[in-house]
Amino acid sequence: MKDKSLHSRYNPRLEAERYIDSLPLNENARFLILIEPGHGYMAPPLKKKVPGAKIIALHAEKHEEARHGDIDTEWFPETGISIQDYLEREIPDSEAAEIQLLEWRPALAVYGQAYLNLVEETVNFIKRVDANARTVKTFGPRWFRNFFKNLGIVSRIFLPAPLSCSLLVTGAGPGLETALPVIRKERGRLFLLAASSSAAALKAGNLIPDMVIGTDGSPWAKYHLYELFRDSGSFASPLALASTAALPSQAKESPVLLISDGSLWQALILSGLEIPFIVLPQRGTVSATALDLAFALTEGEVFLAGMDLGNRDIRSHARPYSFDSFIEEKAGRFAPVYSQTYRRSSLLKAGGSYGIYTSWFEKQLAAYPKRLHSLGGNNPVFDSIETGAPFTEEILPRTTRTGEDRRKPRTKNFTEDEVSGHPRRALTILERALENPNLSSKLEEELKALLFNGAAVSGKELIDSVYSLAGFRRGGMNA
């Protein structure tokens, strides 16, 4: 009965063709997302008008023989993966201009709220990937430069073993301050995984993380990591770092767990250099990546603290915060600390990133394992995962991080000569891969998107830029 309401009883193909002809299609779109297209009559005319686009269908319910030959991939509620994860898998980092959402409006009357949910999920996904794409446009060359710089710094690679204890992920939201007393009380039963931006507040609360994660490629991000080395000049706990993150030279002796975003160019280089790494999707926020890492590290319960995803009054972060000193240094009669703090808080609100990631977490929570818990003081979106009182015996078994969980971190160590030679060897690996017909197309696409915003450039210009950003002259010495 529902199918009869979705399409014309007499000529559904003609109905779909006329509908597609009435739409303002983006002929440069790389991805067309169809919201509940029923039996897929929209697909053939779309394929004719935008032949180079990948057609993705999202369904409100399972249809018999739903897939049409011109639909490249389809999602159903029974697929076993969230819509966000599905779209993330099917659509690489792209700009909103490269994605077009197309609705089959008769489905709204049939499916109602389920249909609207598909639209909302898709819109939120497009906003998030567009924000990521704009970040890549701004920071792509810097990330590439960071990658090669890090190859010449990292000498100890952390080899993680599965943990059986519970794990706490800390963000740098203002709510972290209220959670510190509880964290200190239960410290012996927790593996503490801290976002680098929360390092200063934890340190002030006499808490040393078991692992610190950083993903930001901006040079400002190094100020968060400096907190770890400020007193002794070294940090014994592992650092989980995006391979493109901004890394201070002090990290040379620290055990590092390298995080790859799954791109071909990173995988080829790290594998070719025999550097172990873990693949985690690029989420755009360290909080989300920290959760991905937490579930990869432990089989135990996972707790959250400091995940406000917003301001508290004018406070945007837990105190102390690594950037506070910059505000204090600029303070004066005409620029008091309060006014600067208010201005920063207003800019963060206006930026919209908090809303994007709050919406993403709201949709993603259902896909996370049921062993995720909110310690309290987090964004209200996490209230749905509260499970009784924090740290009850049922949630947090009375085990300590002894024996296997506290053994000396296993590492793969490289000699100083090996580390200094890694950047040059990485360039050789990349250049050979660009000459490989089985790899060159995908590799060129990735590198052009990263370094040239997807613009058409010659092969020589591409490889020359690769060498230059890595700090070398092609065929010569270091630049």
N, C-alpha and C positions, 0 to 999 in steps of 0.2 A: 504493500500500500504506500509506503513511504517513497519507494522508487518512482511510482507513478506521479507523485507530487513533485519530484525533483526535475523531471524532464517532460517534454511534450509527448503526448501519446501517439502523435501522428508522424512527426518528422524531427526527432531530437537532434539529429546532426545539423539540419538547416537552422534550427533554433540556436544551437551553439555557435554556428558560423556567423549568424547575424549579430549575436551578442558580442563576439570577439571583434567584429568589424566596427562596433559602436564604441569600443574602448580606446583610450589614448595610450597605446602601447609604447614602451620604451624599447626602441630597436637595438639599443646598446646594452640591454640587460643581459647579464650572464646567468641569472637565476630567476625563474618564475615560480612563485609559490601559490598553488591553487588551494583555496579553502573549500573543503567539501565539494569536489566536482562530480560526485556521484559516480556514474559509469565512465567518466572521462571524455565526454564528447567535445569538451573544450580543447583537448590536447592537439588533435590534427590541425585545426586552423591556426593555433598558436605556433606550432612547429613550422608552418609555412611562412608565417609573418616574422618570427624571430628564430630562424633555424639554428643559430649558435647557442641558444640558451638551454640550460638544464631545467627540465620541468619536474617540480616536486609537488606532490599532492598530500594534503593533510585531511584525514577523514574523521568525522564525528563518530562513525560506527563502521563495522565491517560490512562490506558489500560483496556479494558473490561475483567473482570475475570482475572486480573493480578496476584492475589495472588495464589501461589501454596501451597499445604498443608504443605510443608517442610519449607516455609518461615515464620518466627515467627512474623514479623512486617514489614510494608511497609510505605514509605513516598511518597506523591504525591504533586505537586505544590498547589493543592486545599486543602491540609490537614489543613491549617489555622495556622500553626506553623512553625517557621523558622527551617532550617535544623540543625543549631547549637543547638537550644532548644530541637528539637526532639531527636537528638543523645545524648544530655545530659540526657534526660529523660530515654532513652532506655539503655544507657551504664553508669553504675556507675563508679566512679573514677577507672581508670585502667592504666596500663602501655602500651606503644605502642606495646610491644612484645605480648600482649594479644589480640590485634586487628589486623585483616588483611583485607586490601582493595582488592577487586576483581573486575576487569572490564570485561564487556562483550563488547569486542572491536568493533563488528559490529555496535553497537549503536552510536559510534563516527561519522561514516559516515552519519548516519540518523539525529542525533540531534545536531552535531557540538558543538557550544559554550555552549549550555545548558548542554550537557554531560560533557564538561570540567569544567563547574562551579560546578557540583556535585563532581567531583574529587577534585577540589581545596578546597571546603568546608570541605570535609572529611579529607583531609590531614591537614588542619588547626586545625580541631577538635582534631585529633590524637596528633598533636604537643602539643596542650594546655593541654589535659588530661594527657599526659605523663609528662609534666612539673609539673602538680599538683601531680601526683603519686610519682615523685621523691621527691617532697617537703614532702609528707606524710611519705615516707621512712625515711627521715632525721628527721622530727619533730614530727612524730606520738606519741611516748611516751611522749614528752614534752607537746603536746596538751592535752593529757589525764590527765597529772599531773596538767596542768593549769586549766582544767575543775573542778577538785575536789578542788583545791585551791580557785577558784572563788566562789564555793558554800559556802565556809567558810568566804567569804568577803562580798558578795552582800547582803544587807539587805533591800534595797528599789527598787522595781521593777516598772519601768515606764510603765504605761498603756496608749498607744497612742490613741488619738481621731482623726478622719479625719480632716485634715486642708482644709480650703477653699482658703488660700492665696497661692501666688507663692513661689517656693522653689528654692534656689540656692545651688548647690553642688560644693564644692571647693576641688580640688586636690592640690598637692604640687609642681606642675610643675612651671618652671620659669615664665610662662605666667601669673601666679597669681599676680605677682607684678604690671603688667600693668593694671590689672583689679581692683585693690584695690580702686582707686579713684571713679570709677563708682559704686562699691559695697557700699562704704560709703555714696554716694549721695542717693542711693535707699534703704538704709538699712531698713528704716521703713516699707517698703512694702514687705519685703522678710523674709522667714524663712530660716536661714542659717545653712545648714548641712555640716559640715566640716570633711574631712578625717583627722585623728589625726595627720598625718604628715604635714598638713597645719596649725596646731594650732599656731606654733611659728610666722609664717609670718602674720597671721591674728591678733594676739595679738600685734605685733609690729605696725600694721596699725590701732590700736585702735578699733578692731572689735572682739566682743565676740560672738561665735557661739551659736545658739539656741540648737544645738545638735552636738555631736562629735561622729564619727564612727571609730571603730578600729577592725581589724580582724586578725592582725598578732600575732602569738603565740611566736615569738622570744622574748627573754628577752630585746633585744635592743629596741623593740617597746614601752616599758614602758617609754623611754625617751621622746617620743612624748607626752604622757599623763602627764608627770611631768610638762610640760609647763602650764597645766590648773590649777595646784595646787601651783605653784611656789610662788605667792605673799600672798594669803590669806590662803592657806592650804586646801581650799574647792572649789568645783565647783558646782554651783546650777543647771546648765542646764543638761538635760539627756545625758547619754553616751549610744550609741548603740554599743554593743560589741558582737563579736562572743563568744560563750560560752567557747571556747578554747583559747581565746586571752590572752596575758600577761597583767595582771591587777595589778596596784600598790595598796598597802593597803590603800592609801589615798582615794580611790574610795568608801570606806565603806559607807559613808553618801550620796553619789551621787545617784540620780535616774538612774537606769540602764535598758535599753531595751535589753534583751538577745536574741541573734540570734543563732538559731540552723541550722545546715547544712542539716537537714532532715534525719539524720541517726537514726536507731532504738534505739541504746543505749542512745543517748541524749534524744530522745523523751520519752522513758520509765522513765528515771530518773527525768527529769523536770516535766513531767506530774504527776509522783508519789509523788513528793514533792510539787505539786500544785504551781509551779513557772510559771507564764505566760511567753510565749516566742513567737517569730515570726520565721517562717521558710523561709530562703532564700538560694538558691543554692550556693555552694562553687565555686567562680569564679576564685580564684587565685590572684586577685588584688582587693584592697579595693575600687578602683574607680568604678568597675562594681557593686560590692555589694552596694555601696552608691546609685547608680542609681536605683537598684532594690528597695532599701528602700525608696527612694524619691517618687517613683510612688505608693508605698504602703501607704505612709503618707499623700499625698496631692492629691486633685482633681484639683488643679490649675496647672499653667505652671511650668515647671522645666527648670532651666538654669544651664549651666556648666561654670566653670572657673578653670584655673590651670590644665587642662587635656592635657598637652603637649605630654605625652607618648614618651618622648625623651629628648635629651639634646639641650641646646642652647649654641653653642660654647662648652665651658667646663663646663657650669653650668647645673647641673642635677636637681636642686630644687630651689624653691623660697627662698629668704633670708629674715630673718634668718631661719636656718634649725636646727633642734634639734641635728644633728650629727656634725655640724660645729665645735663645741667646741672641739671635739676629734681630729680633724685635727689641730686646732690651738694649742692645747696642745703639739702635736708632732712636731710642726714646729721648724725648726732650720736651721743652715747654710747649711746642706746637705739635708734637707727635707723641703724646703719652702712651704708655703700654696699653692702657684700656682701649684707646681709640684705634690703635693698630690691630689689637686682637679683635675688636668689633668689625673692622674692615675685612680682616682675613676670614672671619666667620661668615660675613655676608657674601664674600666672593665664592666661598665653598658652596653655600646654599644656592647661589645663582648659577653655578656651574652645572648643576643637574646630575652629577655623577652619583651622588648619594641615592637619588631616586631610582636611577637606572639599576644599580646593584641591589637595592632593597627589593625591587620588583623581581630581579633575577633570583635572589635567594628565596623569595616567597614561592616561586614556581619550582625551584630546585629542591626544596626541603623534602618533598615527597619521594624524590629519587635517592636521597641519602640513606645509608643503613640506619636501622632503628636504634642503633647504639649511640646516636648523637644526642647530646643534652645541652641545654642552656644553663649556665651557672647563675644567670640573673644579671640585671643591669645592661642587657644587650638591647638591640633594636626590638620593638614589639613583634616584628615578624617572626622572631625566634621563640615567642611564647608558646607556639603550638607544639614545640618539641620538649617542653618542660615535662619531667617525669618525677613527680613527688619531690621530696626535699633533696637538695643537692648532696651528693656524697653519702647517701644511705648505704647500708651494707649490701642491699640488693643491687644497687647501681654500681657501687665502687667496692669490690671485694677487698677485704683487709689483707692485701698483699703489698710487699715493698719492692722497690726497684733494686733487688739484690740478685746475686748470681748472674744468670744469663743477661738480664736486662741492664746490669750495671758493669758488665765486663768492658775492658778497654776497647774502644772503637777499632774495628778492623779497617785497615786502610791499604790502598795500593799506592806505593810511594815511587816517585820518579826522581832520578838524579838531577842535579842542577844543569848538567849538559843536555839531558833529555828535555827538560822544561824549556830551556832557552831555544832549543831547536824545534819545538812544537809549532810555533807560528809559521815558520818557513815550510815545514812539512805539510801543514794544513793547506797552504796555498798550492802546493804541488798536487795534493789530493783533489782540490777543487778544480784546478785547471784541467787535470786529466779527465775528471767527470764531465766537464763542459765539452770535452772532445768526444765523449762517449754518446753515440746516437740514441742509446736506450735511456740515457739520463739527461741529456742536454736540454730537451724541451721543458721538462718540469723544473729543472734547475734554473734555467734562464728566466722562467716565469717568476719563480720565487725571488731571485736576486734583483730583477728589474722592479718588482713590486716593493722590495725593501729599500733599494738604493735610488730608484728613479721614479717612484710613485707610479710604476707601471708604464712609463713612457717608452716608446720604441727607441732603442739605442743599438748601435752596431756591436758585434761580438768583441771587437777590439776595445771599444770604449768601456764595455762592461768589465772585461778582465783587467784593463788598466785601472779602473776605479776600485776593483777588488784589491789589487795590489797596493794602491795608494792608501786606502782606508786601513789596510792591515799594517801599514807602516813600512812598506817595501817598494822598491822600484823593480819593475818587471825585468828579470834577467840581471839585476844588479844587487847592490847591498841595501841595507836598511835605509829608508827615506830620512 
